[in-house]
Amino acid sequence: MSDFTRAIAGLLQNAPNYDQLGLKTKRNLKKGVFDYFISCYASVKYDPNFHDVVNTAIYTDCAEAAVIGTERKVHPFDACLINGYSAHALDLDDVHSEIRGHPSAVILSLLFSLREEKKDIKSFYVAYLIGIEIMTRFAKLLGTEHYEKGFHTTATAGVYGAVAAGVHYLGFSIDQMTQALNLCVSKISGSRSHFGTLIKPLHAGLAAQSAWQILHFVKNHVTGSENTILSKNGLLSMYNENEKDPWQVFETWGEPWAIDTPGLWFKLYPCCSANAHPIDAVQDIKKRYRFTAGEVAALNLYFPPKGDAALVYTNPENGEQGRFSAEYCTALLLLEQDLSIENFTVNSISVEVQDMMGIIKRKYDENIPKSENSYPKGRYCIAEIFLKNGQKCISRVDTPIGSPGKPLEMEDLVNKAKNLLGNQADYLINLFSAEGESWGK
């Protein structure tokens, strides 16, 4: 049996340098880091659990790595956890449809924890590029069933992505890269049963922290078995019951890069990206028809089977659970309430919203054709609103705003920063100005 792990390490070692990357790729990398900063700063400002997570820091006598959005510095191990959590806490961070998870929250949190060891913005960006590529490939390797069974891909494939980014950034030898990738199988975990609680965003921090620990082990010659992806009792035998040729997943390495195609999905709202389809569909109906919430008799939301797997709450009890509820987001829109951070951090949901959620039903029809241009592939939502006067209003969305099919550009992210952070946004905008990115110095 060939050593699959070592073959992947070879891809990492032979990755291009920054100057060989195209302008599109460089632009997409920059957007990803900028959006990561926005998400972290917003959590510091708005997340009610942020300070509790900061207080979990273990190595309190060390101040080497920044807690992004604050003046505080902590041990790199703790920074991974805190920044990973912070990036994902409000669900404002990017997502990748082929991962079905959140790459930047894990990968960038690991890379920023290493900045005291190496300050090189070009190497940083290439490591970020590689991290997303590896995380995407491992998500494909694990298969769609992995997520649907209950695993949180951010926390499983994310460890591989972050480790790959870290070993490249620090210039590990191919032997060290292989050893680090082989250790990942012993650190991956994360259950979707925690969606709707603060543990869900903590998965991103725990994955980044696991990656940091793996790098630390390898630096200190603590290693394990070889070829742990393909070997008996290894990654694929444990996590993927469907036989597939794993080599095919890596055949098109970098052709194109996953950050370019399909690319990162940037969010406008602090909720699960699976809500984007119904949100856009209901907003489209509200633009085209005039009616009040009191005139709505019923609302159906059609999804492809398992297309709403991430939306685990049909009757959420609080705003945190509401992040993962199409019913909650749709009810807010019908009642002319904002999809604001405040509405996703409330401890209880009003009777008015509960009553509105009660008339919203999810439906599935395998005969509904899928669009070739959908994001993610094969996904859609059809909103069907029935008014009490007998009128029927319909809208279908295959490609939500913010997805790679309708991407947010840098100016859109600037507006996102301004809307969320007010005057604080000026600092971040200056950091990522066209004249030079001062965060990299």
Disulfide bonds with the S-S distance in Angstrom:
none
